[in-house]
Amino acid sequence: LMDSVPDMVGAVGAPRLHTTGGPDVARFEDGIATDELQGLRSLGHQMQLLPKFGRVNGFYCPRGLPRVQTCQFVKDPRTFGLAVSSDPS
């Protein structure tokens, strides 16, 4: 069992940043720390602010599957998706 429960809501809702790794365009959402952006610029990346990109849903089951205790299911706040679970019993 992990010592701490991850902040799934915070992780799924965090601002996104993506680059392919080579000096090229780094695309990012508003909210990325200024020092992180400056670090990428210093590596030769051109920076491109996007209003939002990428979609992800998350789930975390501390004891694994099949589920033996409460799991967290989180939908991306950038979408109108749904994150649910059902118990077959």
PyMOL Python script that loads the backbone (N, CA, C, O; Angstrom):
from pymol import cmd

cmd.read_pdbstr("""\
ATOM      1  N   LEU A   1       0.847  -1.185   0.000  1.00  0.00           N
ATOM      2  CA  LEU A   1       0.000   0.000   0.000  1.00  0.00           C
ATOM      3  C   LEU A   1       0.886   1.240   0.000  1.00  0.00           C
ATOM      4  O   LEU A   1       1.878   1.315   0.726  1.00  0.00           O
ATOM      5  N   MET A   2       0.515   2.190  -0.814  1.00  0.00           N
ATOM      6  CA  MET A   2       1.295   3.426  -0.883  1.00  0.00           C
ATOM      7  C   MET A   2       1.115   4.240   0.380  1.00  0.00           C
ATOM      8  O   MET A   2       0.067   4.175   1.022  1.00  0.00           O
ATOM      9  N   ASP A   3       2.143   5.015   0.746  1.00  0.00           N
ATOM     10  CA  ASP A   3       2.096   5.832   1.954  1.00  0.00           C
ATOM     11  C   ASP A   3       1.111   6.985   1.841  1.00  0.00           C
ATOM     12  O   ASP A   3       0.532   7.417   2.838  1.00  0.00           O
ATOM     13  N   SER A   4       0.924   7.482   0.624  1.00  0.00           N
ATOM     14  CA  SER A   4       0.019   8.614   0.461  1.00  0.00           C
ATOM     15  C   SER A   4      -0.878   8.385  -0.748  1.00  0.00           C
ATOM     16  O   SER A   4      -0.509   7.693  -1.697  1.00  0.00           O
ATOM     17  N   VAL A   5      -2.039   8.967  -0.692  1.00  0.00           N
ATOM     18  CA  VAL A   5      -3.002   8.871  -1.788  1.00  0.00           C
ATOM     19  C   VAL A   5      -2.705  10.001  -2.768  1.00  0.00           C
ATOM     20  O   VAL A   5      -2.592  11.156  -2.357  1.00  0.00           O
ATOM     21  N   PRO A   6      -2.578   9.687  -4.061  1.00  0.00           N
ATOM     22  CA  PRO A   6      -2.294  10.746  -5.027  1.00  0.00           C
ATOM     23  C   PRO A   6      -3.469  11.708  -5.156  1.00  0.00           C
ATOM     24  O   PRO A   6      -4.621  11.327  -4.951  1.00  0.00           O
ATOM     25  N   ASP A   7      -3.172  12.933  -5.490  1.00  0.00           N
ATOM     26  CA  ASP A   7      -4.194  13.945  -5.719  1.00  0.00           C
ATOM     27  C   ASP A   7      -4.652  13.823  -7.171  1.00  0.00           C
ATOM     28  O   ASP A   7      -4.181  14.554  -8.042  1.00  0.00           O
ATOM     29  N   MET A   8      -5.570  12.897  -7.421  1.00  0.00           N
ATOM     30  CA  MET A   8      -6.022  12.643  -8.791  1.00  0.00           C
ATOM     31  C   MET A   8      -6.723  13.852  -9.399  1.00  0.00           C
ATOM     32  O   MET A   8      -6.516  14.157 -10.573  1.00  0.00           O
ATOM     33  N   VAL A   9      -7.543  14.539  -8.623  1.00  0.00           N
ATOM     34  CA  VAL A   9      -8.242  15.716  -9.143  1.00  0.00           C
ATOM     35  C   VAL A   9      -7.226  16.771  -9.555  1.00  0.00           C
ATOM     36  O   VAL A   9      -7.349  17.361 -10.629  1.00  0.00           O
ATOM     37  N   GLY A  10      -6.225  17.017  -8.716  1.00  0.00           N
ATOM     38  CA  GLY A  10      -5.192  17.995  -9.038  1.00  0.00           C
ATOM     39  C   GLY A  10      -4.362  17.585 -10.243  1.00  0.00           C
ATOM     40  O   GLY A  10      -4.049  18.417 -11.094  1.00  0.00           O
ATOM     41  N   ALA A  11      -4.003  16.302 -10.322  1.00  0.00           N
ATOM     42  CA  ALA A  11      -3.173  15.819 -11.427  1.00  0.00           C
ATOM     43  C   ALA A  11      -3.902  15.906 -12.760  1.00  0.00           C
ATOM     44  O   ALA A  11      -3.332  16.368 -13.748  1.00  0.00           O
ATOM     45  N   VAL A  12      -5.139  15.471 -12.798  1.00  0.00           N
ATOM     46  CA  VAL A  12      -5.902  15.489 -14.054  1.00  0.00           C
ATOM     47  C   VAL A  12      -6.208  16.922 -14.482  1.00  0.00           C
ATOM     48  O   VAL A  12      -6.261  17.208 -15.678  1.00  0.00           O
ATOM     49  N   GLY A  13      -6.409  17.821 -13.528  1.00  0.00           N
ATOM     50  CA  GLY A  13      -6.739  19.202 -13.849  1.00  0.00           C
ATOM     51  C   GLY A  13      -5.549  20.129 -14.029  1.00  0.00           C
ATOM     52  O   GLY A  13      -5.725  21.298 -14.373  1.00  0.00           O
ATOM     53  N   ALA A  14      -4.342  19.628 -13.803  1.00  0.00           N
ATOM     54  CA  ALA A  14      -3.145  20.479 -13.894  1.00  0.00           C
ATOM     55  C   ALA A  14      -2.906  20.972 -15.317  1.00  0.00           C
ATOM     56  O   ALA A  14      -3.269  20.294 -16.278  1.00  0.00           O
ATOM     57  N   PRO A  15      -2.294  22.155 -15.457  1.00  0.00           N
ATOM     58  CA  PRO A  15      -1.965  22.662 -16.796  1.00  0.00           C
ATOM     59  C   PRO A  15      -1.042  21.680 -17.518  1.00  0.00           C
ATOM     60  O   PRO A  15      -0.178  21.055 -16.903  1.00  0.00           O
ATOM     61  N   ARG A  16      -1.235  21.557 -18.815  1.00  0.00           N
ATOM     62  CA  ARG A  16      -0.473  20.608 -19.624  1.00  0.00           C
ATOM     63  C   ARG A  16       0.656  21.291 -20.368  1.00  0.00           C
ATOM     64  O   ARG A  16       0.565  22.467 -20.720  1.00  0.00           O
ATOM     65  N   LEU A  17       1.712  20.546 -20.600  1.00  0.00           N
ATOM     66  CA  LEU A  17       2.858  21.002 -21.371  1.00  0.00           C
ATOM     67  C   LEU A  17       3.349  19.810 -22.174  1.00  0.00           C
ATOM     68  O   LEU A  17       3.452  18.704 -21.643  1.00  0.00           O
ATOM     69  N   HIS A  18       3.653  20.022 -23.449  1.00  0.00           N
ATOM     70  CA  HIS A  18       4.122  18.910 -24.277  1.00  0.00           C
ATOM     71  C   HIS A  18       5.198  19.374 -25.239  1.00  0.00           C
ATOM     72  O   HIS A  18       5.085  20.431 -25.860  1.00  0.00           O
ATOM     73  N   THR A  19       6.233  18.575 -25.351  1.00  0.00           N
ATOM     74  CA  THR A  19       7.272  18.776 -26.348  1.00  0.00           C
ATOM     75  C   THR A  19       7.779  17.402 -26.765  1.00  0.00           C
ATOM     76  O   THR A  19       7.687  16.442 -25.999  1.00  0.00           O
ATOM     77  N   THR A  20       8.310  17.309 -27.968  1.00  0.00           N
ATOM     78  CA  THR A  20       8.827  16.026 -28.441  1.00  0.00           C
ATOM     79  C   THR A  20      10.240  15.765 -27.944  1.00  0.00           C
ATOM     80  O   THR A  20      10.755  14.660 -28.117  1.00  0.00           O
ATOM     81  N   GLY A  21      10.875  16.752 -27.332  1.00  0.00           N
ATOM     82  CA  GLY A  21      12.198  16.548 -26.756  1.00  0.00           C
ATOM     83  C   GLY A  21      13.315  17.264 -27.483  1.00  0.00           C
ATOM     84  O   GLY A  21      14.243  17.759 -26.843  1.00  0.00           O
ATOM     85  N   GLY A  22      13.253  17.334 -28.797  1.00  0.00           N
ATOM     86  CA  GLY A  22      14.267  18.063 -29.548  1.00  0.00           C
ATOM     87  C   GLY A  22      13.933  19.540 -29.547  1.00  0.00           C
ATOM     88  O   GLY A  22      12.771  19.899 -29.355  1.00  0.00           O
ATOM     89  N   PRO A  23      14.894  20.395 -29.751  1.00  0.00           N
ATOM     90  CA  PRO A  23      14.543  21.825 -29.832  1.00  0.00           C
ATOM     91  C   PRO A  23      13.523  22.060 -30.942  1.00  0.00           C
ATOM     92  O   PRO A  23      13.841  21.983 -32.128  1.00  0.00           O
ATOM     93  N   ASP A  24      12.334  22.337 -30.544  1.00  0.00           N
ATOM     94  CA  ASP A  24      11.217  22.563 -31.457  1.00  0.00           C
ATOM     95  C   ASP A  24      10.189  23.406 -30.737  1.00  0.00           C
ATOM     96  O   ASP A  24      10.550  24.288 -29.958  1.00  0.00           O
ATOM     97  N   VAL A  25       8.927  23.156 -30.979  1.00  0.00           N
ATOM     98  CA  VAL A  25       7.852  23.906 -30.330  1.00  0.00           C
ATOM     99  C   VAL A  25       7.396  23.156 -29.081  1.00  0.00           C
ATOM    100  O   VAL A  25       7.096  21.964 -29.137  1.00  0.00           O
ATOM    101  N   ALA A  26       7.348  23.853 -27.979  1.00  0.00           N
ATOM    102  CA  ALA A  26       6.776  23.322 -26.740  1.00  0.00           C
ATOM    103  C   ALA A  26       5.411  23.974 -26.582  1.00  0.00           C
ATOM    104  O   ALA A  26       5.306  25.193 -26.451  1.00  0.00           O
ATOM    105  N   ARG A  27       4.383  23.161 -26.594  1.00  0.00           N
ATOM    106  CA  ARG A  27       3.011  23.669 -26.452  1.00  0.00           C
ATOM    107  C   ARG A  27       2.617  23.578 -24.984  1.00  0.00           C
ATOM    108  O   ARG A  27       2.910  22.590 -24.312  1.00  0.00           O
ATOM    109  N   PHE A  28       1.948  24.621 -24.494  1.00  0.00           N
ATOM    110  CA  PHE A  28       1.602  24.640 -23.076  1.00  0.00           C
ATOM    111  C   PHE A  28       0.295  25.365 -22.843  1.00  0.00           C
ATOM    112  O   PHE A  28      -0.127  26.194 -23.650  1.00  0.00           O
ATOM    113  N   GLU A  29      -0.341  25.041 -21.728  1.00  0.00           N
ATOM    114  CA  GLU A  29      -1.547  25.728 -21.284  1.00  0.00           C
ATOM    115  C   GLU A  29      -1.167  26.803 -20.277  1.00  0.00           C
ATOM    116  O   GLU A  29      -0.110  26.730 -19.650  1.00  0.00           O
ATOM    117  N   ASP A  30      -2.022  27.787 -20.126  1.00  0.00           N
ATOM    118  CA  ASP A  30      -1.809  28.830 -19.139  1.00  0.00           C
ATOM    119  C   ASP A  30      -1.721  28.196 -17.752  1.00  0.00           C
ATOM    120  O   ASP A  30      -2.490  27.291 -17.428  1.00  0.00           O
ATOM    121  N   GLY A  31      -0.795  28.669 -16.950  1.00  0.00           N
ATOM    122  CA  GLY A  31      -0.642  28.165 -15.593  1.00  0.00           C
ATOM    123  C   GLY A  31       0.662  27.423 -15.361  1.00  0.00           C
ATOM    124  O   GLY A  31       0.979  27.085 -14.221  1.00  0.00           O
ATOM    125  N   ILE A  32       1.432  27.158 -16.427  1.00  0.00           N
ATOM    126  CA  ILE A  32       2.739  26.529 -16.264  1.00  0.00           C
ATOM    127  C   ILE A  32       3.676  27.554 -15.622  1.00  0.00           C
ATOM    128  O   ILE A  32       3.655  28.729 -15.988  1.00  0.00           O
ATOM    129  N   ALA A  33       4.482  27.120 -14.684  1.00  0.00           N
ATOM    130  CA  ALA A  33       5.389  28.018 -13.968  1.00  0.00           C
ATOM    131  C   ALA A  33       6.351  28.719 -14.932  1.00  0.00           C
ATOM    132  O   ALA A  33       6.863  28.108 -15.870  1.00  0.00           O
ATOM    133  N   THR A  34       6.584  29.996 -14.685  1.00  0.00           N
ATOM    134  CA  THR A  34       7.463  30.812 -15.522  1.00  0.00           C
ATOM    135  C   THR A  34       8.864  30.236 -15.627  1.00  0.00           C
ATOM    136  O   THR A  34       9.453  30.253 -16.708  1.00  0.00           O
ATOM    137  N   ASP A  35       9.413  29.725 -14.528  1.00  0.00           N
ATOM    138  CA  ASP A  35      10.764  29.159 -14.577  1.00  0.00           C
ATOM    139  C   ASP A  35      10.828  27.905 -15.445  1.00  0.00           C
ATOM    140  O   ASP A  35      11.855  27.649 -16.073  1.00  0.00           O
ATOM    141  N   GLU A  36       9.749  27.117 -15.493  1.00  0.00           N
ATOM    142  CA  GLU A  36       9.711  25.953 -16.378  1.00  0.00           C
ATOM    143  C   GLU A  36       9.721  26.387 -17.843  1.00  0.00           C
ATOM    144  O   GLU A  36      10.426  25.806 -18.668  1.00  0.00           O
ATOM    145  N   LEU A  37       8.934  27.408 -18.154  1.00  0.00           N
ATOM    146  CA  LEU A  37       8.900  27.917 -19.532  1.00  0.00           C
ATOM    147  C   LEU A  37      10.248  28.498 -19.928  1.00  0.00           C
ATOM    148  O   LEU A  37      10.718  28.276 -21.043  1.00  0.00           O
ATOM    149  N   GLN A  38      10.862  29.232 -19.033  1.00  0.00           N
ATOM    150  CA  GLN A  38      12.182  29.820 -19.313  1.00  0.00           C
ATOM    151  C   GLN A  38      13.226  28.722 -19.521  1.00  0.00           C
ATOM    152  O   GLN A  38      14.091  28.848 -20.388  1.00  0.00           O
ATOM    153  N   GLY A  39      13.153  27.665 -18.747  1.00  0.00           N
ATOM    154  CA  GLY A  39      14.071  26.541 -18.913  1.00  0.00           C
ATOM    155  C   GLY A  39      13.946  25.913 -20.287  1.00  0.00           C
ATOM    156  O   GLY A  39      14.956  25.565 -20.899  1.00  0.00           O
ATOM    157  N   LEU A  40      12.738  25.761 -20.779  1.00  0.00           N
ATOM    158  CA  LEU A  40      12.536  25.203 -22.120  1.00  0.00           C
ATOM    159  C   LEU A  40      13.043  26.159 -23.197  1.00  0.00           C
ATOM    160  O   LEU A  40      13.644  25.730 -24.182  1.00  0.00           O
ATOM    161  N   ARG A  41      12.798  27.455 -23.006  1.00  0.00           N
ATOM    162  CA  ARG A  41      13.323  28.446 -23.960  1.00  0.00           C
ATOM    163  C   ARG A  41      14.847  28.374 -24.026  1.00  0.00           C
ATOM    164  O   ARG A  41      15.433  28.460 -25.105  1.00  0.00           O
ATOM    165  N   SER A  42      15.484  28.216 -22.865  1.00  0.00           N
ATOM    166  CA  SER A  42      16.949  28.169 -22.832  1.00  0.00           C
ATOM    167  C   SER A  42      17.498  26.924 -23.536  1.00  0.00           C
ATOM    168  O   SER A  42      18.665  26.894 -23.925  1.00  0.00           O
ATOM    169  N   LEU A  43      16.665  25.908 -23.697  1.00  0.00           N
ATOM    170  CA  LEU A  43      17.064  24.699 -24.416  1.00  0.00           C
ATOM    171  C   LEU A  43      16.787  24.789 -25.923  1.00  0.00           C
ATOM    172  O   LEU A  43      17.054  23.847 -26.669  1.00  0.00           O
ATOM    173  N   GLY A  44      16.253  25.926 -26.356  1.00  0.00           N
ATOM    174  CA  GLY A  44      16.021  26.145 -27.781  1.00  0.00           C
ATOM    175  C   GLY A  44      14.600  25.930 -28.256  1.00  0.00           C
ATOM    176  O   GLY A  44      14.338  25.971 -29.458  1.00  0.00           O
ATOM    177  N   HIS A  45      13.676  25.702 -27.334  1.00  0.00           N
ATOM    178  CA  HIS A  45      12.279  25.488 -27.726  1.00  0.00           C
ATOM    179  C   HIS A  45      11.581  26.813 -28.011  1.00  0.00           C
ATOM    180  O   HIS A  45      11.782  27.798 -27.300  1.00  0.00           O
ATOM    181  N   GLN A  46      10.772  26.828 -29.044  1.00  0.00           N
ATOM    182  CA  GLN A  46       9.830  27.914 -29.268  1.00  0.00           C
ATOM    183  C   GLN A  46       8.604  27.578 -28.427  1.00  0.00           C
ATOM    184  O   GLN A  46       8.212  26.413 -28.355  1.00  0.00           O
ATOM    185  N   MET A  47       7.998  28.562 -27.797  1.00  0.00           N
ATOM    186  CA  MET A  47       6.869  28.312 -26.913  1.00  0.00           C
ATOM    187  C   MET A  47       5.567  28.695 -27.597  1.00  0.00           C
ATOM    188  O   MET A  47       5.476  29.747 -28.229  1.00  0.00           O
ATOM    189  N   GLN A  48       4.558  27.837 -27.470  1.00  0.00           N
ATOM    190  CA  GLN A  48       3.251  28.098 -28.065  1.00  0.00           C
ATOM    191  C   GLN A  48       2.174  27.881 -27.004  1.00  0.00           C
ATOM    192  O   GLN A  48       1.947  26.760 -26.549  1.00  0.00           O
ATOM    193  N   LEU A  49       1.515  28.973 -26.619  1.00  0.00           N
ATOM    194  CA  LEU A  49       0.419  28.907 -25.653  1.00  0.00           C
ATOM    195  C   LEU A  49      -0.834  28.432 -26.374  1.00  0.00           C
ATOM    196  O   LEU A  49      -1.208  28.987 -27.407  1.00  0.00           O
ATOM    197  N   LEU A  50      -1.480  27.409 -25.833  1.00  0.00           N
ATOM    198  CA  LEU A  50      -2.749  26.917 -26.359  1.00  0.00           C
ATOM    199  C   LEU A  50      -3.806  27.056 -25.276  1.00  0.00           C
ATOM    200  O   LEU A  50      -3.488  26.929 -24.093  1.00  0.00           O
ATOM    201  N   PRO A  51      -5.062  27.317 -25.651  1.00  0.00           N
ATOM    202  CA  PRO A  51      -6.100  27.470 -24.631  1.00  0.00           C
ATOM    203  C   PRO A  51      -6.310  26.192 -23.820  1.00  0.00           C
ATOM    204  O   PRO A  51      -6.534  26.260 -22.611  1.00  0.00           O
ATOM    205  N   LYS A  52      -6.240  25.046 -24.460  1.00  0.00           N
ATOM    206  CA  LYS A  52      -6.307  23.753 -23.780  1.00  0.00           C
ATOM    207  C   LYS A  52      -5.991  22.673 -24.804  1.00  0.00           C
ATOM    208  O   LYS A  52      -6.266  22.831 -25.993  1.00  0.00           O
ATOM    209  N   PHE A  53      -5.418  21.590 -24.336  1.00  0.00           N
ATOM    210  CA  PHE A  53      -5.153  20.458 -25.218  1.00  0.00           C
ATOM    211  C   PHE A  53      -4.979  19.198 -24.399  1.00  0.00           C
ATOM    212  O   PHE A  53      -4.691  19.247 -23.203  1.00  0.00           O
ATOM    213  N   GLY A  54      -5.154  18.088 -25.051  1.00  0.00           N
ATOM    214  CA  GLY A  54      -5.027  16.805 -24.374  1.00  0.00           C
ATOM    215  C   GLY A  54      -6.194  16.539 -23.457  1.00  0.00           C
ATOM    216  O   GLY A  54      -6.664  17.442 -22.764  1.00  0.00           O
ATOM    217  N   ARG A  55      -6.654  15.336 -23.445  1.00  0.00           N
ATOM    218  CA  ARG A  55      -7.738  14.923 -22.555  1.00  0.00           C
ATOM    219  C   ARG A  55      -7.294  13.658 -21.840  1.00  0.00           C
ATOM    220  O   ARG A  55      -6.652  12.788 -22.427  1.00  0.00           O
ATOM    221  N   VAL A  56      -7.645  13.568 -20.568  1.00  0.00           N
ATOM    222  CA  VAL A  56      -7.275  12.382 -19.804  1.00  0.00           C
ATOM    223  C   VAL A  56      -8.296  12.154 -18.699  1.00  0.00           C
ATOM    224  O   VAL A  56      -8.807  13.103 -18.104  1.00  0.00           O
ATOM    225  N   ASN A  57      -8.580  10.920 -18.440  1.00  0.00           N
ATOM    226  CA  ASN A  57      -9.344  10.545 -17.261  1.00  0.00           C
ATOM    227  C   ASN A  57      -8.402   9.729 -16.397  1.00  0.00           C
ATOM    228  O   ASN A  57      -7.463   9.123 -16.912  1.00  0.00           O
ATOM    229  N   GLY A  58      -8.633   9.703 -15.108  1.00  0.00           N
ATOM    230  CA  GLY A  58      -7.737   8.970 -14.230  1.00  0.00           C
ATOM    231  C   GLY A  58      -8.500   8.105 -13.249  1.00  0.00           C
ATOM    232  O   GLY A  58      -9.641   8.393 -12.888  1.00  0.00           O
ATOM    233  N   PHE A  59      -7.840   7.038 -12.825  1.00  0.00           N
ATOM    234  CA  PHE A  59      -8.392   6.255 -11.725  1.00  0.00           C
ATOM    235  C   PHE A  59      -7.247   5.698 -10.894  1.00  0.00           C
ATOM    236  O   PHE A  59      -6.150   5.459 -11.398  1.00  0.00           O
ATOM    237  N   TYR A  60      -7.520   5.502  -9.634  1.00  0.00           N
ATOM    238  CA  TYR A  60      -6.516   5.005  -8.703  1.00  0.00           C
ATOM    239  C   TYR A  60      -7.194   4.070  -7.714  1.00  0.00           C
ATOM    240  O   TYR A  60      -8.150   4.452  -7.041  1.00  0.00           O
ATOM    241  N   CYS A  61      -6.698   2.854  -7.632  1.00  0.00           N
ATOM    242  CA  CYS A  61      -7.191   1.870  -6.669  1.00  0.00           C
ATOM    243  C   CYS A  61      -6.007   1.466  -5.795  1.00  0.00           C
ATOM    244  O   CYS A  61      -5.137   0.722  -6.249  1.00  0.00           O
ATOM    245  N   PRO A  62      -5.956   1.940  -4.550  1.00  0.00           N
ATOM    246  CA  PRO A  62      -4.800   1.719  -3.688  1.00  0.00           C
ATOM    247  C   PRO A  62      -4.402   0.255  -3.522  1.00  0.00           C
ATOM    248  O   PRO A  62      -3.217  -0.047  -3.387  1.00  0.00           O
ATOM    249  N   ARG A  63      -5.347  -0.631  -3.530  1.00  0.00           N
ATOM    250  CA  ARG A  63      -5.035  -2.056  -3.350  1.00  0.00           C
ATOM    251  C   ARG A  63      -5.138  -2.840  -4.656  1.00  0.00           C
ATOM    252  O   ARG A  63      -5.125  -4.071  -4.648  1.00  0.00           O
ATOM    253  N   GLY A  64      -5.240  -2.133  -5.764  1.00  0.00           N
ATOM    254  CA  GLY A  64      -5.303  -2.796  -7.053  1.00  0.00           C
ATOM    255  C   GLY A  64      -6.692  -3.291  -7.409  1.00  0.00           C
ATOM    256  O   GLY A  64      -7.679  -2.983  -6.741  1.00  0.00           O
ATOM    257  N   LEU A  65      -6.738  -4.064  -8.475  1.00  0.00           N
ATOM    258  CA  LEU A  65      -7.987  -4.636  -8.952  1.00  0.00           C
ATOM    259  C   LEU A  65      -7.929  -6.147  -8.777  1.00  0.00           C
ATOM    260  O   LEU A  65      -6.827  -6.684  -8.893  1.00  0.00           O
ATOM    261  N   PRO A  66      -8.994  -6.885  -8.513  1.00  0.00           N
ATOM    262  CA  PRO A  66     -10.324  -6.300  -8.370  1.00  0.00           C
ATOM    263  C   PRO A  66     -10.399  -5.417  -7.138  1.00  0.00           C
ATOM    264  O   PRO A  66      -9.660  -5.594  -6.170  1.00  0.00           O
ATOM    265  N   ARG A  67     -11.279  -4.500  -7.202  1.00  0.00           N
ATOM    266  CA  ARG A  67     -11.403  -3.473  -6.183  1.00  0.00           C
ATOM    267  C   ARG A  67     -11.809  -4.055  -4.835  1.00  0.00           C
ATOM    268  O   ARG A  67     -12.819  -4.750  -4.730  1.00  0.00           O
ATOM    269  N   VAL A  68     -11.027  -3.771  -3.818  1.00  0.00           N
ATOM    270  CA  VAL A  68     -11.351  -4.237  -2.465  1.00  0.00           C
ATOM    271  C   VAL A  68     -11.597  -3.060  -1.521  1.00  0.00           C
ATOM    272  O   VAL A  68     -11.898  -3.258  -0.344  1.00  0.00           O
ATOM    273  N   GLN A  69     -11.473  -1.875  -2.021  1.00  0.00           N
ATOM    274  CA  GLN A  69     -11.821  -0.687  -1.243  1.00  0.00           C
ATOM    275  C   GLN A  69     -12.121   0.429  -2.228  1.00  0.00           C
ATOM    276  O   GLN A  69     -12.074   0.214  -3.439  1.00  0.00           O
ATOM    277  N   THR A  70     -12.418   1.576  -1.745  1.00  0.00           N
ATOM    278  CA  THR A  70     -12.816   2.686  -2.595  1.00  0.00           C
ATOM    279  C   THR A  70     -11.710   3.096  -3.551  1.00  0.00           C
ATOM    280  O   THR A  70     -10.555   3.256  -3.156  1.00  0.00           O
ATOM    281  N   CYS A  71     -12.078   3.262  -4.806  1.00  0.00           N
ATOM    282  CA  CYS A  71     -11.168   3.772  -5.818  1.00  0.00           C
ATOM    283  C   CYS A  71     -11.564   5.206  -6.158  1.00  0.00           C
ATOM    284  O   CYS A  71     -12.699   5.623  -5.931  1.00  0.00           O
ATOM    285  N   GLN A  72     -10.615   5.945  -6.702  1.00  0.00           N
ATOM    286  CA  GLN A  72     -10.892   7.307  -7.168  1.00  0.00           C
ATOM    287  C   GLN A  72     -11.043   7.279  -8.678  1.00  0.00           C
ATOM    288  O   GLN A  72     -10.225   6.673  -9.370  1.00  0.00           O
ATOM    289  N   PHE A  73     -12.074   7.922  -9.196  1.00  0.00           N
ATOM    290  CA  PHE A  73     -12.299   8.059 -10.625  1.00  0.00           C
ATOM    291  C   PHE A  73     -12.465   9.543 -10.915  1.00  0.00           C
ATOM    292  O   PHE A  73     -13.322  10.200 -10.325  1.00  0.00           O
ATOM    293  N   VAL A  74     -11.647  10.077 -11.825  1.00  0.00           N
ATOM    294  CA  VAL A  74     -11.642  11.518 -12.078  1.00  0.00           C
ATOM    295  C   VAL A  74     -11.748  11.776 -13.564  1.00  0.00           C
ATOM    296  O   VAL A  74     -11.013  11.183 -14.354  1.00  0.00           O
ATOM    297  N   LYS A  75     -12.657  12.655 -13.953  1.00  0.00           N
ATOM    298  CA  LYS A  75     -12.774  13.052 -15.354  1.00  0.00           C
ATOM    299  C   LYS A  75     -12.028  14.350 -15.585  1.00  0.00           C
ATOM    300  O   LYS A  75     -11.856  15.149 -14.664  1.00  0.00           O
ATOM    301  N   ASP A  76     -11.588  14.558 -16.804  1.00  0.00           N
ATOM    302  CA  ASP A  76     -10.856  15.766 -17.166  1.00  0.00           C
ATOM    303  C   ASP A  76     -11.802  16.967 -17.121  1.00  0.00           C
ATOM    304  O   ASP A  76     -12.849  16.941 -17.768  1.00  0.00           O
ATOM    305  N   PRO A  77     -11.457  18.021 -16.369  1.00  0.00           N
ATOM    306  CA  PRO A  77     -12.334  19.188 -16.298  1.00  0.00           C
ATOM    307  C   PRO A  77     -12.404  19.956 -17.617  1.00  0.00           C
ATOM    308  O   PRO A  77     -13.243  20.845 -17.758  1.00  0.00           O
ATOM    309  N   ARG A  78     -11.537  19.632 -18.590  1.00  0.00           N
ATOM    310  CA  ARG A  78     -11.561  20.302 -19.891  1.00  0.00           C
ATOM    311  C   ARG A  78     -12.652  19.742 -20.795  1.00  0.00           C
ATOM    312  O   ARG A  78     -12.882  20.271 -21.882  1.00  0.00           O
ATOM    313  N   THR A  79     -13.323  18.686 -20.363  1.00  0.00           N
ATOM    314  CA  THR A  79     -14.295  18.008 -21.211  1.00  0.00           C
ATOM    315  C   THR A  79     -15.628  17.879 -20.495  1.00  0.00           C
ATOM    316  O   THR A  79     -15.795  18.312 -19.355  1.00  0.00           O
ATOM    317  N   PHE A  80     -16.555  17.279 -21.191  1.00  0.00           N
ATOM    318  CA  PHE A  80     -17.860  16.991 -20.602  1.00  0.00           C
ATOM    319  C   PHE A  80     -17.982  15.498 -20.350  1.00  0.00           C
ATOM    320  O   PHE A  80     -19.085  14.951 -20.355  1.00  0.00           O
ATOM    321  N   GLY A  81     -16.853  14.839 -20.130  1.00  0.00           N
ATOM    322  CA  GLY A  81     -16.806  13.395 -19.931  1.00  0.00           C
ATOM    323  C   GLY A  81     -17.398  12.958 -18.608  1.00  0.00           C
ATOM    324  O   GLY A  81     -17.948  13.753 -17.847  1.00  0.00           O
ATOM    325  N   LEU A  82     -17.269  11.688 -18.366  1.00  0.00           N
ATOM    326  CA  LEU A  82     -17.850  11.082 -17.173  1.00  0.00           C
ATOM    327  C   LEU A  82     -16.869  10.018 -16.670  1.00  0.00           C
ATOM    328  O   LEU A  82     -16.331   9.251 -17.468  1.00  0.00           O
ATOM    329  N   ALA A  83     -16.636   9.965 -15.376  1.00  0.00           N
ATOM    330  CA  ALA A  83     -15.804   8.940 -14.773  1.00  0.00           C
ATOM    331  C   ALA A  83     -16.634   8.273 -13.671  1.00  0.00           C
ATOM    332  O   ALA A  83     -16.894   8.872 -12.628  1.00  0.00           O
ATOM    333  N   VAL A  84     -17.038   7.045 -13.916  1.00  0.00           N
ATOM    334  CA  VAL A  84     -17.884   6.329 -12.953  1.00  0.00           C
ATOM    335  C   VAL A  84     -17.374   4.909 -12.766  1.00  0.00           C
ATOM    336  O   VAL A  84     -16.498   4.439 -13.491  1.00  0.00           O
ATOM    337  N   SER A  85     -17.937   4.251 -11.791  1.00  0.00           N
ATOM    338  CA  SER A  85     -17.600   2.869 -11.524  1.00  0.00           C
ATOM    339  C   SER A  85     -18.872   2.150 -11.087  1.00  0.00           C
ATOM    340  O   SER A  85     -19.843   2.780 -10.668  1.00  0.00           O
ATOM    341  N   SER A  86     -18.854   0.856 -11.187  1.00  0.00           N
ATOM    342  CA  SER A  86     -19.979   0.068 -10.675  1.00  0.00           C
ATOM    343  C   SER A  86     -19.408  -1.113  -9.911  1.00  0.00           C
ATOM    344  O   SER A  86     -18.283  -1.547 -10.158  1.00  0.00           O
ATOM    345  N   ASP A  87     -20.188  -1.617  -8.996  1.00  0.00           N
ATOM    346  CA  ASP A  87     -19.783  -2.769  -8.208  1.00  0.00           C
ATOM    347  C   ASP A  87     -20.702  -3.915  -8.602  1.00  0.00           C
ATOM    348  O   ASP A  87     -21.917  -3.809  -8.438  1.00  0.00           O
ATOM    349  N   PRO A  88     -20.140  -5.029  -9.127  1.00  0.00           N
ATOM    350  CA  PRO A  88     -20.985  -6.114  -9.600  1.00  0.00           C
ATOM    351  C   PRO A  88     -21.742  -6.866  -8.513  1.00  0.00           C
ATOM    352  O   PRO A  88     -22.625  -7.667  -8.819  1.00  0.00           O
ATOM    353  N   SER A  89     -21.415  -6.623  -7.263  1.00  0.00           N
ATOM    354  CA  SER A  89     -22.108  -7.368  -6.194  1.00  0.00           C
ATOM    355  C   SER A  89     -23.423  -6.728  -5.807  1.00  0.00           C
ATOM    356  O   SER A  89     -24.120  -7.232  -4.927  1.00  0.00           O
TER     357      SER A  89
END
""", "prot")
cmd.dss("prot")
cmd.show_as("cartoon", "prot")
cmd.util.cbc("prot")
cmd.orient("prot")
